Amino acid sequence: MMAEHVIRCNPFSGHLLVFCNRRSDRLKILYWDRDGWAIWYKRLEVGTFQFPFAETGRKEIAAWELGLLLEGIDLSKGQRRKRYSLPTGRPESPATTGPQAEPETS
């Protein structure tokens, strides 16, 4: 399958595989839908999509970034403001590691 050989990813992973043509005015989104492949196709009447291609031709983006891309927003011009993110090795939450609450007695 093309997704396995060209993009080097598991096509059954649940990711959306987005492909665009050379003119960047058409795109196809391919995904596995429980029991078969589904495809979504969009052709622009005017304008182009501005894809954030990596040097490898493959770029992983978040769902909200795909939404912006489909709305015509150039992701390379936008700048994301600094936000908090959890460390890579996520510690357990205090609720599961803290002292156990004693039951109330009346």
N, C-alpha and C positions, 0 to 999 in steps of 0.2 A: 504494500500500500504506500502511496506517495507520502503520507504523513510520517510513516515510520522511517522511510529511506531519506527523504529530503530534509525534513524538519528534525528528525531524530527524537521523536517523542511518542508516547503511547497514545494511540488514537482513542482508546477506550477509557482514558483517565478522567473524562468529564470536562476537559478543557474545550473551549471554542477555538477552532482553527480558522483563522481569518486570512484570506487570500485576496490580493487585488491585481488588476491588470497593469500593463506597462503605463498606460495613460492615467492611472489612478482615478478613473471616474466610475469604476465598477468594482464591487467586492462580493465575495462569497464567504459565508460563515458555515462551516461544516462541523457537525457535532453528532455524537452517538446518543440516541434517544431510546434507552432501555432495550428496544428490540430491532433497531435498524438505524441507518444513517439518515440524518435530516440535513437539509441545506436551506440557507436563507440567502437571497440574492438581492442586491440593491444597485441600481444604475442611476447615476446623477444626470439630470437634464442639463445643468449648468454647474461648473466648478469641478473641483477635484478633492479627493481625500488626502490629507497630509499625514502619511504614515511615519511613525517613529522607528524607521528601520535601524537595526544594529548592523555592524560590519559583516556579521554572519548571515544576514538576511532573515534572521529570526529574532523576535523581540517579544518578551513576555510583558503584558500589561494587565492592569487590574480592570475589573468590570466597570468601574466609574470612568476610567480612561477610555474604554471602548465606547461608552455612551457619549463622551465628549467628542471623540473621533467621528462618530456617526452624525453628530450635530454640526460638524464642520469646524470645530475648534482645533487649532494647531497646537499640539502638545509640546512641541519644542520651544514655543514662545512663552508658554505659561511657566510660572515658577511656583513650586509648592512651598508653602511656608513651613517653618520648622514645627514639628509636632512630637509629642511623646510617643514612644513605641516600646513595647515590652522587650526586655533583653532576649537574646536568642535562646538561652537555657531558661525557660520559664519556671520560676520557683512555684511551689504549691501555694495556694491562697491561704491567708491566715485563718480562714474559717475551717479549713480541713486540718491545719497543723497546730492550731492554738489549743489552749486548755478547754476541756470539755465543760460545757455549762451544766451546773447541777440543777436537777428538777426542783421546781418550787413546791414547798409543802405549806399547807394552810393550817 
